[in-house]
């Protein structure tokens, strides 16, 4: 969760290279250990990769990722996701909107 927050923070600070580096680290980790798809959605969104972010968000919905339901609507890291109307549809589907 801290790394996804770091990616979002770097993006907010106007440091896209650092945000992308954090996202790539999360992707690398997901190849060898569990990383929540919701957190991958947050870090992808922070990098402006909206389509990739939504793929991860829908994966989080499919597996009923508890971080999606706990943090999907009210966590500052989801600001980028909340700007995408498709994420609003996803939240409505799981009853968070």
N, C-alpha and C positions, 0 to 999 in steps of 0.2 A: 504494500500500500504506500509505503514511503517513497518508493521509486516512481510510482505513477504520480504522486503529489509533486515530486521533484521535476518530472517532465512538464507538468502543468505550470509549475512555478517558473521554470526556465522559459517556457513559451510566453508567459505573462510579462516576463522581464525583457522580452525581445532578444532572447538568446536561442535561436532555432537550432544551431549546431549542437549545443549541449542538450536540448530537448530531444533531438533526434538520436543522439548517442544513448541517452537513457532508454528511449523506446527500443532501440536495437538491442540493448543489454537485456531488457525484459523479454524480447522475442527469443534471444539466445538462451536465456534461462528456461523459457517455456519448452524448449526442445529437450531439456534434460530433467526438469522438475515441474511440479504443478505451479502455474501462475494463473490466477483468476482471469477469465476472459473479460470480465468487467474492467479490471485494471489495465489490461491490454487495450481495451476500448478507450479508456481515459488517456493513456499515453499516445495512442494513435491520433486521437482527436486533438490533443495538445500540439501535434505536429501538422495539423491541417489535413490529415489523411481521413477524411470523413467516411468514405466508402469502407475502408478497412476498419475504422472505428465501429461502424454499424454492423459489420460482419461479426466482430467480437461481441458487440452488445447483444445481437440476436443469439449468438452462441451462449452467452451468459443467461439469457432468458430460457433457452432450451434446456440447459442443465440445472436451471433454478439456482443459479449462483446467489448465495445469500448476501454477498456484497452489493449486488445490483439492487436488491430490495431494501437493504439497509442504507445505502449511500446514493442510490441513483438519482434521487430528486433533490436532496438537501445538502450535498457535499460540494464544497467549492471546486473541487477537482472536476466536477461534471459540467462546469460552465460551457465548455466547448460542445459537449454532447447535447446539452439542453438547447443550444442554438440550432440544432438540426431537427426539423419537424418530424423526421422519421423516428428520432429518439422519443419524442412526445407520443407518437403512436405506440411505440413499444411500452412506454410507461402506462399508457391507457390500457393496453392489453393485459398487463399484470395488475391492474387496479390501483396504480399510484397516481393517476391523474383524473 
